[in-house]
Amino acid sequence: MSRFVVSRAAQRGARGRSVTALVAGVSVTLLAACAQTDTGGSASAAGSDVAEALQKEGEVVFMSSDGQLENGLQANLMAKVIEELGGEAGLQPITDYTVMATAMSKADNMAVFDFWRWQAPDIWDKFVEKDKTIVELGTTDYKGEEGWYVPTYVIEGDPERDIEPTCPGLPDWKALNDCADVFATAKTAPKGQYMEGAESWAPFYGDQERIDNLKLNYEMVFAGSEPALFAELKSAYQRGEPWLGLMWRPNYMTQIMDLTRVEFPPYSDECWGTTYACQWPETVIYQLASSGFEEKYPTAWKILQNYEMPDERLKELMSYVVDDGMDFPDAAQKWMDENPEVWQAWGDV
């Protein structure tokens, strides 16, 4: 892993000052050169201090799921950032929130960037509220929304693409059964198809209970993973065909495509976790860390506090995976190469 944070910053500053000096004249050039030396020295010293502090603190670990785009990308990105700033970072694969929380509670150096609290209230209650072995690092720069989504052209059509509306009664969920044939596939006909990602997601969303209790003439199928779910939606959208499946915001698909969420009966605590015959709850997405992280890894903690990933930035990062076919490490590296001023500022502690 290359480590050129300080030298790249110094080079950018040197180029800017040299241009000014050439325009202003020889005497100003000499003054600028002195200022350049001082500033470059300060930047180098600051960078060295951060690198030294990170090295003394030791390795930090980011929980990463290969099947979840936002989570896996941000974990890979931050691991690379910590390494570029002079520290050591690793990735811990996770398959579900229970595995994640158990590992984090037994360590003091772990963090995760993407925890949807409502999906695992028991995890939050035990590890954050009761045992206090996991702490809140912060919240994301975006709020979450999940549910059943369709391309908006299914409801309204798209004259520019010569697409006629095929289920104009949506987004009202009561129109779903009238349109079961619209969403039927060779695998599910005569029932409509509703698509999820991995089978391991199903218990969190209660979709089978939702189908049963709302008496929906639909069958749930699984794409297999988050990237596979995206690929199915992308393929249908490009062909202008009907598609119904799990989707959420923030998400690259909901950012680049015109999608509409099906309107189920309003969410209630009584419904969720029992019949699931209602809409998803709105949510804040949390970033979490092992409880000993701040005390034992204060420099890394401050870097994580500086970390920002707004919607548009996340969209750019995700595009490298979805559109360009990159894996998470390569996508993270490309984003860092193109945005050095952003991630280097996270190391300003």
TIDOZA-317650 format. One record per residue (C-alpha): residue in three letters; x, y, z. Coordinates in steps of 0.001 Angstrom, whole numbers, padded with zeros to 6 digits, always signed. Layout:
residues N
alaXYZ
...
END
This chain:
residues 349
met+000000+000000+000000
ser+001504+003358-001037
arg+001751+006140+001522
phe+002084+009513-000242
val-000436+011671+001621
val+001942+014330+002885
ser+004105+014566-000225
arg+001081+014915-002544
ala-000375+017693-000372
ala+002958+019500-000292
gln+003330+019207-004082
arg-000096+020723-004699
gly+000700+023644-002400
ala+004102+024165-004028
arg+002593+024374-007535
gly+000029+026964-006412
arg+002612+029168-004744
ser+005066+028928-007650
val+002493+030281-010116
thr+001765+033269-007866
ala+005449+033993-007419
leu+006190+033935-011162
val+003452+036464-011804
ala+004494+038759-008984
gly+008272+038897-009669
val+011599+037727-008378
ser+011473+039323-004941
val+008054+037838-004245
thr+009338+034509-005548
leu+011949+034456-002822
leu+009363+035305-000157
ala+006983+032687-001489
ala+009732+030096-001489
cys+010347+030760+002190
ala+006628+030541+002946
gln+006477+027349+000896
thr+009244+025761+002928
asp+007592+026685+006207
thr+004134+025502+005178
gly+005421+022303+003642
gly+007395+021596+006787
ser+004331+022135+008956
ala+002204+019864+006756
ser+004878+017187+006813
ala+005195+017440+010574
ala+001439+017217+011035
gly+001255+014233+008701
ser+004150+012548+010482
asp+002479+013107+013843
val-000729+011463+012644
ala+001137+008530+011113
glu+003204+008051+014268
ala+000120+008200+016484
leu-001748+005703+014306
gln+001201+003325+014322
lys+001454+003476+018112
glu-002263+002803+018491
gly-002163-000304+016294
glu-004586-001935+013911
val-008221-000903+013660
val-010783-003171+012021
phe-013833-002299+009958
met-016772-004677+009716
ser-017462-005396+006058
ser-020143-007281+004161
asp-019412-008268+000563
gly-023148-008559-000029
gln-024017-005003+001035
leu-022764-002225-001197
glu-022855+000769+001151
asn-021340-001189+004023
gly-018619-002995+002100
leu-017530+000027+000098
gln-017247+002327+003108
ala-015339-000287+005116
asn-012849-000806+002284
leu-012528+002927+001755
met-011812+003752+005382
ala-009338+000877+005725
lys-007403+002295+002791
val-007604+005828+004192
ile-006192+004740+007556
glu-003363+002913+005785
glu-002585+005881+003544
leu-002430+008105+006615
gly+000201+005801+008073
gly-001804+003391+010224
glu-002850-000232+010044
ala-006370-001363+009188
gly-008128-004622+008523
leu-011513-005884+007409
gln-013696-008336+009336
pro-016281-010143+007173
ile-019788-010170+008635
thr-022849-012139+007649
asp-025436-010641+010003
tyr-025857-008178+012852
thr-025529-010817+015580
val-022112-011901+014314
met-021103-008261+013943
ala-022193-007182+017430
thr-020669-010214+019142
ala-017295-009582+017515
met-017368-005838+018239
ser-018327-006357+021867
lys-015324-008617+022454
ala-012863-006196+020865
asp-011828-002593+021365
asn-010773-001697+017817
met-013788-002374+015590
ala-016200-000059+013784
val-019064-000353+011300
phe-020533+002365+009071
asp-023971+001046+008282
phe-026261-000128+011105
trp-030011+000120+010535
arg-031201+000120+014131
trp-034824-000791+013468
gln-033738-004004+011749
ala-032133-005305+014937
pro-033621-003629+018033
asp-032553-006551+020239
ile-028943-006041+019177
trp-029125-002350+020048
asp-030835-002986+023387
lys-028305-005614+024495
phe-024957-004330+023259
val-025479-000544+023201
glu-028036+000136+025920
lys-027506-002691+028435
asp-023969-004092+028143
lys-022496-000840+026755
thr-019866-002842+024877
ile-020708-000976+021655
val-021026+002806+021361
glu-022483+005182+018834
leu-019780+006653+016635
gly-022213+008891+014792
thr-024985+008820+012238
thr-024738+008865+008480
asp-025220+012010+006422
tyr-028375+010475+004972
lys-031580+008915+006292
gly-032815+005507+005290
glu-035991+004349+003591
glu-036902+000823+002524
gly-039788-000994+000961
trp-041253-002489-002191
tyr-040335-000401-005236
val-041326-000319-008901
pro-040005+001762-011797
thr-042241+004835-012023
tyr-042952+004052-015678
val-044969+001040-014466
ile-047412+003548-012950
glu-047186+006539-015285
gly-045618+005191-018453
asp-042744+006935-020224
pro-043649+008560-023558
glu-040005+009252-024397
arg-039279+005517-024216
asp-042649+004558-025709
ile-043628+002739-022505
glu-047280+002453-021554
pro-048364+002309-017887
thr-048999-001280-016842
cys-050184-000806-013249
pro-051598+002733-012933
gly-053296+001912-009614
leu-049959+001918-007830
pro-048443+003088-005544
asp-051542+002071-003516
trp-050786-001471-002360
lys-054380-002506-003058
ala-053583-002403-006772
leu-050947-005143-006459
asn-053307-008092-006918
asp-054910-006450-009942
cys-051438-006332-011471
ala-050130-009745-010431
asp-049992-010814-014072
val-047905-007735-014881
phe-045197-008804-012441
ala-045512-012561-013066
thr-042496-014419-014423
ala-041982-017906-015792
lys-040877-018901-012311
thr-043883-017510-010424
ala-046845-017358-012835
pro-049727-017009-012307
lys-048506-015212-009191
gly-046613-011972-009398
gln-042934-011914-008502
tyr-041484-009881-005638
met-037675-009952-005528
glu-035393-009690-002496
gly-031600-009907-002280
ala-030165-012666-000086
glu-032311-015204+001739
ser-030656-014155+005006
trp-032376-010764+004693
ala-035891-012211+004780
pro-036369-012407+008582
phe-035646-008689+008954
tyr-038337-007544+006526
gly-041219-009917+007151
asp-042101-010009+003462
gln-043593-013487+003532
glu-045805-012446+006461
arg-046709-009262+004570
ile-047685-011286+001512
asp-049717-013757+003573
asn-051498-011263+005844
leu-052363-008796+003083
lys-053418-011773+000932
leu-051173-010746-001929
asn-051033-013039-004934
tyr-047256-012909-005061
glu-044275-015182-004619
met-040991-014005-003138
val-037789-014915-004986
phe-034171-014134-004124
ala-031569-012588-006381
gly-028850-013931-004062
ser-027030-010766-003035
glu-027227-006997-003157
pro-025200-006688-006408
ala-027366-009398-007980
leu-030531-007547-006910
phe-029189-004379-008481
ala-028342-006240-011670
glu-031891-007614-011942
leu-033415-004169-011503
lys-030956-002537-013886
ser-031657-005112-016590
ala-035434-004720-016309
tyr-035188-000917-016210
gln-033035-000751-019330
arg-035571-002914-021185
gly-038493-000884-019853
glu-040079-003958-018294
pro-042103-004210-015058
trp-040118-005008-011912
leu-041145-005248-008263
gly-038658-005741-005475
leu-036940-004629-002322
met-035084-001359-002623
trp-034014+001425-000311
arg-032583+004895-000033
pro-029736+005843-000045
asn-028902+003579-002886
tyr-027276+003928-006281
met-030331+002493-007996
thr-032731+004944-006362
gln-030362+007777-007227
ile-030022+007089-010945
met-033458+005596-011646
asp-036962+006965-011263
leu-038465+004532-008757
thr-041610+004711-006631
arg-042231+003001-003304
val-045448+001014-002865
glu-047646+002620-000195
phe-048605-000025+002351
pro-050749+000721+005428
pro-048885+003067+007811
tyr-046180+001649+010048
ser-047022+000816+013643
asp-045126-000915+016440
glu-048004-003383+016749
cys-047726-004387+013102
trp-043963-004585+012743
gly-042588-007837+014054
thr-045993-009563+013995
thr-048096-009351+010836
tyr-045774-006991+008917
ala-048912-005858+007072
cys-047648-002287+007012
gln-044995+000061+005665
trp-041360+000011+006757
pro-040329+002380+009535
glu-038276+005402+008564
thr-034826+005187+010055
val-031587+006856+011034
ile-028519+004874+009997
tyr-025926+004566+012757
gln-022157+004195+012768
leu-020951+002098+015687
ala-017659+001229+017377
ser-016340-001009+020126
ser-016684+000745+023461
gly-012927+000942+024019
phe-012207+002458+020604
glu-012119+006147+021536
glu-009833+005643+024547
lys-007362+003219+022971
tyr-007391+004523+019397
pro-007988+008274+019820
thr-006350+009320+016547
ala-008310+006817+014490
trp-011439+007861+016388
lys-010935+011504+015409
ile-010413+010512+011787
leu-013701+008598+011870
gln-015378+011634+013417
asn-014156+013709+010447
tyr-015414+011151+007933
glu-018275+012381+005760
met-020161+010460+003084
pro-023100+012511+001739
asp-025477+011095-000835
glu-023740+012396-003972
arg-020344+011210-002789
leu-021723+007759-002024
lys-023382+007698-005450
glu-020038+008351-007141
leu-018332+005616-005138
met-021070+003060-005817
ser-021043+003815-009550
tyr-017592+002257-009849
val-018993-001076-008683
val-022408-001048-010360
asp-021485+000604-013676
asp-017787-000186-014040
gly-017779-003667-012512
met-015011-002951-010003
asp-014622-004825-006746
phe-014788-002907-003473
pro-011022-002378-002961
asp-010468-001129-006515
ala-013505+001157-006336
ala-012285+002633-003052
gln-008806+003196-004487
lys-010149+004876-007620
trp-012292+007225-005539
met-009293+008110-003355
asp-007124+008762-006402
glu-009745+011152-007776
asn-010615+012860-004462
pro-007373+013220-002462
glu-008339+016561-000958
val-011472+015028+000584
trp-010026+012013+002366
gln-006797+013772+003316
ala-008893+016329+005191
trp-010309+013499+007327
gly-006780+013025+008642
asp-006574+016619+009874
val-006707+015794+013581
END
